[in-house]
Amino acid sequence: MNHYDVPRGIDVLRVFCGPDGRHGNALGVVRDGRSHPDEASRQQLARQLGFSETVFVDDPERGLVDIHTPGLRLPFAGHPLVGAAWLLDLEVLELPVGDVFARQDGEFTWITARPEWAPPRMFQQYATADEVEALPGPPPGEGWLYAWAWEDDAAGRVRARAFPRRGDGIVEDEATGAAALLLSAHLGRALNITQGRGSQILTAPAPDGTVEVGGRVLMAARAETRTAASDMTVAG
């Protein structure tokens, strides 16, 4: 497996870690966005790092951030914002779609967002969590797919896996806050989602139509960052 030395000035986090502190979705955070001042250089770095998303911090006091996948710029994404809120210790993040409010609650970092801010997702419900576990890779078809099943309907526990299917090298997304937000809004209830290899995402819809999305964030060891990112791009 290839290892990659993350350039100076980039922190790597694991967002939506499981209860044991393992797993989570790797996130690159460029603390000083001036080091990559234009969209082309940011896109090139996001491709180079190979994480599902990389965040560029343009104003750490205002919480002005810019999010890129290896293939495109995103106006909103869940796990980058949870990670950035934790790292910068901010209560508000500024995005093109609007202000995203954040809070810390013990070991969890939460953001509040509107479902219409999230990119469209296709949802495919399976009869059992075992069927989701057994998927060998992305199901046939095109478009971003969230495969899910109830582990415990009464308790709101969901088993999920995410397949971007956009041809940018990310075969499976380990933990996806935006998809969790949309599923929670669609079902109209709080969820406790186990995604990927064992990441945990919590959601809580509010009466005003917003949804809170929360999870654990940990700093990744420098020697492990490329291994973690590479593992997350391989289905299964």
URJO-V85584 format. One record per residue. D_CENTER is the distance of its C-alpha to the mean C-alpha in Angstrom with 1 decimal. Layout:
BEGIN
d_center
D_CENTER
D_CENTER
END
This chain:
BEGIN
d_center
23.2
22.8
21.8
20.9
22.0
19.4
21.5
22.9
21.0
17.4
15.6
13.1
11.0
9.4
6.9
7.7
10.8
13.5
16.8
18.4
16.0
15.1
12.2
8.6
6.2
8.3
8.0
11.3
12.8
16.2
18.1
20.9
19.9
23.7
23.5
21.9
23.6
23.2
20.7
22.2
21.9
18.3
17.6
19.8
18.0
14.5
16.4
18.3
15.5
13.8
10.2
7.7
7.5
10.2
11.2
14.9
16.6
19.7
21.1
20.0
22.4
21.5
17.7
17.8
14.8
14.1
11.0
11.7
10.7
13.7
15.4
14.9
14.2
11.9
13.4
10.3
6.5
4.9
2.9
5.7
8.1
8.0
8.5
11.1
12.8
13.3
14.6
16.8
17.8
17.8
18.5
17.8
15.5
17.2
15.7
17.8
17.1
18.3
17.9
14.9
16.4
15.1
16.9
17.3
18.7
19.9
17.2
14.5
12.8
12.5
11.9
14.1
13.7
15.7
14.8
16.7
14.3
11.6
12.4
14.6
13.6
16.3
16.5
18.9
20.2
22.0
25.0
23.8
20.9
23.0
22.8
19.0
19.4
22.1
20.4
21.4
18.9
17.9
20.5
22.9
22.2
20.2
17.2
13.6
14.2
12.8
15.5
16.2
19.2
20.6
21.2
23.1
23.6
25.6
23.1
20.1
18.6
16.5
15.8
13.2
12.2
10.4
12.5
11.9
15.7
15.9
17.8
15.8
15.9
12.4
14.1
11.6
7.8
7.7
5.1
3.9
4.8
7.0
8.7
9.4
10.8
12.9
14.2
15.1
16.9
18.6
19.9
20.8
20.0
17.9
15.8
15.1
12.7
12.9
10.7
11.4
13.8
13.6
10.3
10.9
9.4
12.2
13.2
16.5
18.0
20.7
24.1
23.4
20.8
17.7
15.1
13.7
10.4
10.6
10.2
11.7
11.0
13.5
14.9
15.1
18.7
19.6
21.4
18.5
15.8
16.9
17.6
14.1
12.6
15.5
15.2
11.7
13.3
16.1
16.2
17.7
END
